[in-house]
């Protein structure tokens, strides 16, 4: 499950993948292939409390609420309560079955709703509910300080004919801004100081409340980066600015490719589990635990050899094969529009995302 903070052209871009389900919210990320049942397949894309906890540490250390700590937030799920800040009646006309979930407060991720007001991103981009929807969220000022910019929320539909699935946004950046992806020092420091909370087990992970006072025994409650945290980070990775640049030439293909979508291919059992070399390198560089390694140590079985390490041949290698147009099978989503619409009318999208999975 991805949660990140990167910098591009001076913009702080944060993200959180997956959807909210209270059943797994407080657990560690315990799922991995091969999946023993459908429940683990579903819960693998449920967000966790730790993901939100780390993002909350991006709040200003002095609790200044006059600015926008994040420029762009990208999530799959909608933040809880966001429908109240847009044309909700228009939304009801398009998705009638969402009305009950919105009025009962069940639509969206309530933890992400808190992030919306704490991090106050200038833009929040989401998906999941297969409908185009815009909202404008104002933020309160701190005392006599100027009010922060409101958050512009935008969700788009799925990319099929007759749907609003594409929109261009103009975001102002400095003329001399560096057009390359970089890590954010504060985020790296947060990953280091909260590393002890990383868990690969199916049990609740205790997280301190950032608003609590420090205990007498020195147990840390607030993990917003301090000068000491940043100094320790630079001692680990180096103080040079180029060390923060994200490498784009080290990606390796770990799982074997699927070139043709056939009925037989859909019936194959769950694949083996593969280590991710990019993740391993990043964790070693930063000096934090590798969740992939932790998952393998808990269950060493069914671990496959990474595809890039296997010999491969011209018939199966994505590197060696000459991929022409005939090599790819692309779903014709337009053929399923009527079928999708009928399925959506049967049950609310939000309820689909919260269906109880086997425990």
Buried (B, 14 or more C-beta within 10 A) or exposed (E): BEBBBBBBBBBBBBBBBBBBBEEBBBBBBBBBBBBEEEBBBBBBBBBBBBBBBBBBBBBBEEEEBBBBBBBBBBBBBBBBBBBEBBEBEEBBEEBEBBBEBBEEEBBBBBBBBBBBBBBBBBBBBBBBBBBBBBBEBEBEEBEEEEEBBBBBBBBBBBEBEEBEBEEEEEEEEEEEEBEEBBBBBBBBBBBBBBEEBBBBEBEEBEBBEBEEEEEEEEEEEBBBBEEEBBEBBBEBBEEEEEEBBEEEEEEEBBBBEEBEEEEEEEEEEBBBBBBBBEBEEBBEBBBBBBBBBBBBEEEEEEBBEBBBBEEBEEEEBBEEBEEEEEEEEEEEEEEEBEEEEEEBEEEBBBBBBBEEBEE
